């Protein structure tokens, strides 16, 4: 019966892949083992954990997803020519934990060695169908890749050709000193093409004379004028195939003119290099102007330290009080404030009042001075109090009293009683000149005593008339 050759995923391989899919982890294909099946064919089974008889093993050299079948994994190992002397009937793929993930039964192949008169490299390939290839880590060790000798020769020749071209390009890109003369420069160059550029170091001044490079004219950018080449400076030129000439590549961008650059400063533009500025250097220019004077600022460069000032007199703050018909001359210059006041006619009239004779809260002009008064303005309200003292006489040294309640403090000043609130004052004028007023205060109780010192009188009823004065 003919043998059947096939590849199966082992139980361990299935479990590993399923576990990786469910837990979003990865499984690695690390190495491949090759065996001879113990000297005969056998049919691999899913419970198998290793080859029957391993004759060679090595790290996997190539793992990739199949381009035509996205769920296929292609695994390859190359057995180098220097190993052999065995028959191959089985091979398997193992992970990093040495678990057999898949095993293949293959047609027997003999791997010879050089001592047997023949050598060959052998490519072992296994294809696995995986439902979810995202769970497979596809990685190889580049150090274990093998190639056939003829392939290596082809690659080596290509590398040498690329290296030769690269070296020529590097040599061409290096700055080189110009040969020839100041006006007939020679340079080593590759084949000229439109846009080809070259940088060189000038070895002589051409003083702006017409100049060639390898026999082709050299011009300023976009002109037919020769540039000013100076010894020791590096210049980059590019070849224009249409005009069959070289144009100097400007070393800087810009359109400034010499009149716009400080005198003595060297600069380059799109049109030329090594230009020298001609703008005047005025450094810090200072000027003091008199009143109403003007000054023309000189053309050129200013370093920002100059100053234009004007000499204007400072008259400070001007103040004056003017009477009718008076005037005040204001000097030329500037003032920082002040006030001119016109006095009223009243302020200019003579008077003899003072603060004690001017009602409090009012003011008046007195001989040119404004005086604020502090005199009390009184207003009178007549109050009649009837006090009856039946059977009581007023004897010498005796008293008669008027009692009232108020929370205000009362002060006795001479013959006046003054209440703080609104400066209330009560005044009692006795009939007899020897009578005097005495005040007694207890909490909110106020008692007014009328005391007689040297006369006596008897009375049953007395009417007291009070004038209550308060200050506005």
Secondary structure, DSSP 8 states (H G I E B T S, - for coil): -----EEEE-HHHHHHHHHHHHHT--EE--EEEEE-TTSS-----TT--S-SSEEEEEE--EEEE-SS-TTEEEEEEEE-TT--SEEEEEEEEE-TT--EEEEEEEEEEEE--GGGT----EEEEEEEE-S-GGGEE----GGG----HHHHHHHHHHHHHHHHHHHHHHHHHS-EE-EE-SSEEE----S--TT-EEEEE--S--TT--EEETTEEEESTTSSS-----TT-EEEEEEETTTTEEEE--SS-----GGGSBTT-EE--SS-SSEE--B-B--S-EEEE-TT------SSB--S--EEEE---B---EEEEE-TT------SSB-S-EEEEE--SGGGS-----GGGSBTT-EEEETTEEEE--B--EEEEEEEEEEEEEEEEE-TT-EEEEEEE-SS-EEEETTEEEETGGGEEEE---SSTT-EEEEEEETTEEEEEEE-SS--EEEEEEEEEEEEEEE-
